[in-house]
């Protein structure tokens, strides 16, 4: 399994553009076609958190009878939990200072 395949397997139910997968993997210095191993788990989870945050910041859209809308608050909660678990600082969007 590649790193990209591992990441895409975790985003079931979320429509994610291929370019976003590639961006978050590049931002985290992960080779998309590299072989996924257990040591990559935390980094791939951080990529997932980045996708959750990007998705939460997208606008809802619809065309005809198709409407795509995500629970932004839940996506942000899940992303923050992954960031905290991996020791990354979490941006405060609730008005509290992180210092």
N, CA and C atoms as an extended XYZ file, in Angstrom:
297
Properties=species:S:1:pos:R:3:atomname:S:1:resname:S:1:resid:I:1 pbc="F F F"
N         0.851       -1.180        0.000 N   UNK     1
C         0.000        0.000        0.000 CA  UNK     1
C         0.889        1.233        0.000 C   UNK     1
N         0.518        2.213       -0.795 N   UNK     2
C         1.285        3.462       -0.829 CA  UNK     2
C         0.780        4.419        0.249 C   UNK     2
N         1.567        5.453        0.503 N   UNK     3
C         1.146        6.478        1.466 CA  UNK     3
C        -0.136        7.155        0.991 C   UNK     3
N        -0.236        7.407       -0.304 N   UNK     4
C        -1.448        8.019       -0.850 CA  UNK     4
C        -2.650        7.111       -0.650 C   UNK     4
N        -2.487        5.829       -0.895 N   UNK     5
C        -3.587        4.874       -0.702 CA  UNK     5
C        -4.004        4.804        0.772 C   UNK     5
N        -3.037        4.851        1.671 N   UNK     6
C        -3.348        4.839        3.096 CA  UNK     6
C        -4.170        6.070        3.475 C   UNK     6
N        -3.763        7.224        2.954 N   UNK     7
C        -4.483        8.466        3.253 CA  UNK     7
C        -5.881        8.462        2.656 C   UNK     7
N        -6.004        8.057        1.408 N   UNK     8
C        -7.323        8.060        0.779 CA  UNK     8
C        -8.265        7.068        1.456 C   UNK     8
N        -7.725        5.993        2.016 N   UNK     9
C        -8.582        5.019        2.692 CA  UNK     9
C        -9.203        5.594        3.964 C   UNK     9
N        -8.626        6.657        4.487 N   UNK    10
C        -9.108        7.267        5.726 CA  UNK    10
C       -10.112        8.387        5.481 C   UNK    10
N       -10.357        8.733        4.227 N   UNK    11
C       -11.239        9.861        3.927 CA  UNK    11
C       -12.549        9.415        3.288 C   UNK    11
N       -12.972        8.209        3.564 N   UNK    12
C       -14.235        7.721        3.028 CA  UNK    12
C       -15.371        8.639        3.482 C   UNK    12
N       -16.189        9.048        2.542 N   UNK    13
C       -17.314        9.926        2.863 CA  UNK    13
C       -17.007       11.403        2.684 C   UNK    13
N       -15.773       11.727        2.397 N   UNK    14
C       -15.385       13.117        2.163 CA  UNK    14
C       -14.872       13.211        0.735 C   UNK    14
N       -15.396       14.164       -0.003 N   UNK    15
C       -14.931       14.373       -1.373 CA  UNK    15
C       -13.675       15.234       -1.336 C   UNK    15
N       -12.545       14.625       -1.669 N   UNK    16
C       -11.255       15.308       -1.589 CA  UNK    16
C       -10.618       15.348       -2.978 C   UNK    16
N       -10.300       16.539       -3.478 N   UNK    17
C        -9.621       16.624       -4.773 CA  UNK    17
C        -8.228       15.987       -4.705 C   UNK    17
N        -7.811       15.367       -5.782 N   UNK    18
C        -6.501       14.719       -5.848 CA  UNK    18
C        -5.382       15.703       -5.527 C   UNK    18
N        -5.526       16.938       -6.002 N   UNK    19
C        -4.500       17.949       -5.730 CA  UNK    19
C        -4.337       18.213       -4.242 C   UNK    19
N        -5.424       18.128       -3.476 N   UNK    20
C        -5.326       18.351       -2.026 CA  UNK    20
C        -4.551       17.213       -1.367 C   UNK    20
N        -4.814       15.981       -1.781 N   UNK    21
C        -4.024       14.853       -1.258 CA  UNK    21
C        -2.534       15.106       -1.514 C   UNK    21
N        -2.221       15.445       -2.751 N   UNK    22
C        -0.820       15.667       -3.109 CA  UNK    22
C        -0.214       16.820       -2.322 C   UNK    22
N        -0.983       17.890       -2.109 N   UNK    23
C        -0.472       19.046       -1.371 CA  UNK    23
C        -0.142       18.699        0.066 C   UNK    23
N        -1.078       18.055        0.768 N   UNK    24
C        -0.820       17.762        2.184 CA  UNK    24
C         0.331       16.765        2.333 C   UNK    24
N         0.437       15.821        1.412 N   UNK    25
C         1.563       14.891        1.479 CA  UNK    25
C         2.888       15.623        1.253 C   UNK    25
N         2.914       16.516        0.265 N   UNK    26
C         4.130       17.297        0.019 CA  UNK    26
C         4.460       18.211        1.192 C   UNK    26
N         3.441       18.857        1.752 N   UNK    27
C         3.653       19.752        2.892 CA  UNK    27
C         4.247       19.021        4.086 C   UNK    27
N         3.918       17.750        4.222 N   UNK    28
C         4.416       16.934        5.343 CA  UNK    28
C         5.642       16.109        4.945 C   UNK    28
N         6.196       16.391        3.758 N   UNK    29
C         7.401       15.709        3.257 CA  UNK    29
C         7.215       14.199        3.162 C   UNK    29
N         6.053       13.791        2.681 N   UNK    30
C         5.740       12.379        2.501 CA  UNK    30
C         5.665       12.100        1.004 C   UNK    30
N         6.325       11.055        0.566 N   UNK    31
C         6.270       10.655       -0.833 CA  UNK    31
C         4.977        9.895       -1.065 C   UNK    31
N         4.146       10.377       -1.978 N   UNK    32
C         2.829        9.767       -2.185 CA  UNK    32
C         2.919        8.320       -2.642 C   UNK    32
N         3.897        7.986       -3.462 N   UNK    33
C         3.994        6.609       -3.932 CA  UNK    33
C         4.944        5.760       -3.097 C   UNK    33
N         5.412        6.317       -1.975 N   UNK    34
C         6.242        5.542       -1.055 CA  UNK    34
C         5.414        4.469       -0.364 C   UNK    34
N         6.056        3.424        0.078 N   UNK    35
C         5.363        2.330        0.748 CA  UNK    35
C         4.973        2.741        2.159 C   UNK    35
N         3.701        2.576        2.478 N   UNK    36
C         3.189        2.897        3.815 CA  UNK    36
C         3.651        1.842        4.812 C   UNK    36
N         4.181        2.299        5.938 N   UNK    37
C         4.564        1.400        7.021 CA  UNK    37
C         3.987        1.943        8.324 C   UNK    37
N         4.049        1.134        9.359 N   UNK    38
C         3.505        1.548       10.656 CA  UNK    38
C         4.200        2.793       11.195 C   UNK    38
N         5.451        2.989       10.836 N   UNK    39
C         6.161        4.183       11.309 CA  UNK    39
C         5.636        5.460       10.656 C   UNK    39
N         4.906        5.322        9.554 N   UNK    40
C         4.325        6.474        8.861 CA  UNK    40
C         2.957        6.866        9.412 C   UNK    40
N         2.421        6.081       10.318 N   UNK    41
C         1.044        6.266       10.797 CA  UNK    41
C         0.793        7.691       11.301 C   UNK    41
N         1.651        8.193       12.170 N   UNK    42
C         1.424        9.521       12.746 CA  UNK    42
C         1.456       10.616       11.682 C   UNK    42
N         2.385       10.528       10.748 N   UNK    43
C         2.481       11.542        9.695 CA  UNK    43
C         1.276       11.485        8.773 C   UNK    43
N         0.813       10.293        8.448 N   UNK    44
C        -0.374       10.160        7.598 CA  UNK    44
C        -1.594       10.690        8.338 C   UNK    44
N        -1.673       10.452        9.653 N   UNK    45
C        -2.783       11.012       10.432 CA  UNK    45
C        -2.746       12.534       10.416 C   UNK    45
N        -1.553       13.119       10.482 N   UNK    46
C        -1.447       14.576       10.409 CA  UNK    46
C        -1.886       15.085        9.038 C   UNK    46
N        -1.587       14.338        7.999 N   UNK    47
C        -2.089       14.690        6.665 CA  UNK    47
C        -3.614       14.656        6.654 C   UNK    47
N        -4.183       13.659        7.314 N   UNK    48
C        -5.638       13.554        7.415 CA  UNK    48
C        -6.214       14.769        8.143 C   UNK    48
N        -5.561       15.183        9.220 N   UNK    49
C        -6.017       16.368        9.952 CA  UNK    49
C        -5.975       17.601        9.061 C   UNK    49
N        -4.938       17.715        8.250 N   UNK    50
C        -4.840       18.841        7.316 CA  UNK    50
C        -5.992       18.812        6.308 C   UNK    50
N        -6.368       17.623        5.858 N   UNK    51
C        -7.499       17.490        4.935 CA  UNK    51
C        -8.802       17.864        5.635 C   UNK    51
N        -8.965       17.425        6.889 N   UNK    52
C       -10.164       17.806        7.639 CA  UNK    52
C       -10.271       19.324        7.742 C   UNK    52
N        -9.167       19.995        8.051 N   UNK    53
C        -9.200       21.455        8.190 CA  UNK    53
C        -9.498       22.126        6.846 C   UNK    53
N        -8.902       21.636        5.786 N   UNK    54
C        -9.161       22.214        4.465 CA  UNK    54
C       -10.616       22.010        4.067 C   UNK    54
N       -11.155       20.850        4.356 N   UNK    55
C       -12.551       20.556        4.024 CA  UNK    55
C       -13.490       21.420        4.851 C   UNK    55
N       -13.159       21.626        6.114 N   UNK    56
C       -13.997       22.464        6.983 CA  UNK    56
C       -14.028       23.911        6.502 C   UNK    56
N       -13.000       24.321        5.792 N   UNK    57
C       -12.927       25.701        5.299 CA  UNK    57
C       -13.484       25.875        3.897 C   UNK    57
N       -13.943       24.793        3.282 N   UNK    58
C       -14.558       24.884        1.956 CA  UNK    58
C       -16.012       25.311        2.072 C   UNK    58
N       -16.509       25.921        1.047 N   UNK    59
C       -17.911       26.309        1.023 CA  UNK    59
C       -18.764       25.104        0.633 C   UNK    59
N       -20.008       25.100        1.107 N   UNK    60
C       -20.955       24.079        0.682 CA  UNK    60
C       -21.318       24.355       -0.770 C   UNK    60
N       -21.626       23.322       -1.502 N   UNK    61
C       -22.017       23.540       -2.887 CA  UNK    61
C       -23.095       22.557       -3.289 C   UNK    61
N       -23.797       22.941       -4.309 N   UNK    62
C       -24.856       22.094       -4.826 CA  UNK    62
C       -25.059       22.335       -6.303 C   UNK    62
N       -25.555       21.305       -6.938 N   UNK    63
C       -25.870       21.409       -8.357 CA  UNK    63
C       -27.066       20.502       -8.605 C   UNK    63
N       -28.154       21.100       -9.025 N   UNK    64
C       -29.374       20.312       -9.211 CA  UNK    64
C       -29.824       19.724       -7.882 C   UNK    64
N       -30.005       18.426       -7.856 N   UNK    65
C       -30.437       17.783       -6.615 CA  UNK    65
C       -29.265       17.335       -5.746 C   UNK    65
N       -28.017       17.541       -6.211 N   UNK    66
C       -26.835       17.168       -5.445 CA  UNK    66
C       -26.409       18.328       -4.559 C   UNK    66
N       -26.317       18.079       -3.277 N   UNK    67
C       -25.818       19.071       -2.332 CA  UNK    67
C       -24.749       18.426       -1.475 C   UNK    67
N       -23.621       19.094       -1.329 N   UNK    68
C       -22.532       18.589       -0.509 CA  UNK    68
C       -22.328       19.555        0.647 C   UNK    68
N       -22.476       19.032        1.854 N   UNK    69
C       -22.324       19.848        3.058 CA  UNK    69
C       -21.702       18.971        4.132 C   UNK    69
N       -20.694       19.486        4.815 N   UNK    70
C       -20.017       18.737        5.861 CA  UNK    70
C       -20.234       19.420        7.204 C   UNK    70
N       -20.173       18.644        8.258 N   UNK    71
C       -20.259       19.180        9.610 CA  UNK    71
C       -18.895       19.789        9.945 C   UNK    71
N       -18.778       21.087        9.720 N   UNK    72
C       -17.494       21.765        9.896 CA  UNK    72
C       -16.969       21.645       11.322 C   UNK    72
N       -17.832       21.815       12.295 N   UNK    73
C       -17.394       21.747       13.686 CA  UNK    73
C       -16.810       20.376       14.010 C   UNK    73
N       -17.434       19.324       13.508 N   UNK    74
C       -16.930       17.970       13.759 CA  UNK    74
C       -15.589       17.742       13.060 C   UNK    74
N       -15.448       18.219       11.831 N   UNK    75
C       -14.174       18.075       11.128 CA  UNK    75
C       -13.056       18.792       11.883 C   UNK    75
N       -13.335       19.981       12.385 N   UNK    76
C       -12.330       20.744       13.141 CA  UNK    76
C       -11.993       20.027       14.441 C   UNK    76
N       -12.988       19.490       15.138 N   UNK    77
C       -12.730       18.733       16.373 CA  UNK    77
C       -11.829       17.529       16.102 C   UNK    77
N       -12.132       16.786       15.034 N   UNK    78
C       -11.325       15.615       14.710 CA  UNK    78
C        -9.895       16.017       14.358 C   UNK    78
N        -9.741       17.092       13.589 N   UNK    79
C        -8.408       17.564       13.219 CA  UNK    79
C        -7.631       17.996       14.458 C   UNK    79
N        -8.257       18.764       15.329 N   UNK    80
C        -7.583       19.224       16.543 CA  UNK    80
C        -7.134       18.057       17.410 C   UNK    80
N        -7.949       17.032       17.510 N   UNK    81
C        -7.585       15.865       18.304 CA  UNK    81
C        -6.348       15.180       17.728 C   UNK    81
N        -6.285       15.062       16.415 N   UNK    82
C        -5.112       14.453       15.774 CA  UNK    82
C        -3.879       15.324       16.007 C   UNK    82
N        -4.018       16.637       15.849 N   UNK    83
C        -2.885       17.537       16.078 CA  UNK    83
C        -2.382       17.411       17.519 C   UNK    83
N        -3.293       17.443       18.476 N   UNK    84
C        -2.901       17.334       19.896 CA  UNK    84
C        -2.206       16.008       20.180 C   UNK    84
N        -2.781       14.937       19.651 N   UNK    85
C        -2.228       13.597       19.862 CA  UNK    85
C        -0.794       13.505       19.356 C   UNK    85
N        -0.489       14.227       18.307 N   UNK    86
C         0.833       14.182       17.711 CA  UNK    86
C         1.725       15.345       18.123 C   UNK    86
N         1.307       16.089       19.146 N   UNK    87
C         2.142       17.131       19.723 CA  UNK    87
C         2.248       18.407       18.920 C   UNK    87
N         1.331       18.628       17.994 N   UNK    88
C         1.352       19.873       17.223 CA  UNK    88
C         0.442       20.898       17.892 C   UNK    88
N         0.838       22.158       17.782 N   UNK    89
C        -0.010       23.204       18.338 CA  UNK    89
C        -1.282       23.303       17.510 C   UNK    89
N        -2.348       23.646       18.191 N   UNK    90
C        -3.654       23.746       17.547 CA  UNK    90
C        -4.042       25.206       17.483 C   UNK    90
N        -4.378       25.656       16.297 N   UNK    91
C        -4.811       27.044       16.136 CA  UNK    91
C        -6.090       27.273       16.927 C   UNK    91
N        -6.137       28.379       17.614 N   UNK    92
C        -7.323       28.711       18.404 CA  UNK    92
C        -8.262       29.546       17.560 C   UNK    92
N        -9.431       29.026       17.319 N   UNK    93
C       -10.410       29.805       16.578 CA  UNK    93
C       -11.588       30.181       17.475 C   UNK    93
N       -11.432       29.901       18.770 N   UNK    94
C       -12.520       30.213       19.691 CA  UNK    94
C       -12.253       31.480       20.487 C   UNK    94
N       -11.193       32.197       20.145 N   UNK    95
C       -10.900       33.466       20.803 CA  UNK    95
C        -9.935       33.346       21.962 C   UNK    95
N        -9.579       32.122       22.388 N   UNK    96
C        -8.647       31.980       23.508 CA  UNK    96
C        -7.236       31.989       22.974 C   UNK    96
N        -6.346       32.520       23.775 N   UNK    97
C        -4.945       32.600       23.368 CA  UNK    97
C        -4.276       31.247       23.550 C   UNK    97
N        -3.376       30.897       22.645 N   UNK    98
C        -2.644       29.650       22.802 CA  UNK    98
C        -1.329       29.859       23.558 C   UNK    98
N        -1.069       31.091       24.018 N   UNK    99
C         0.152       31.364       24.777 CA  UNK    99
C        -0.171       31.551       26.208 C   UNK    99
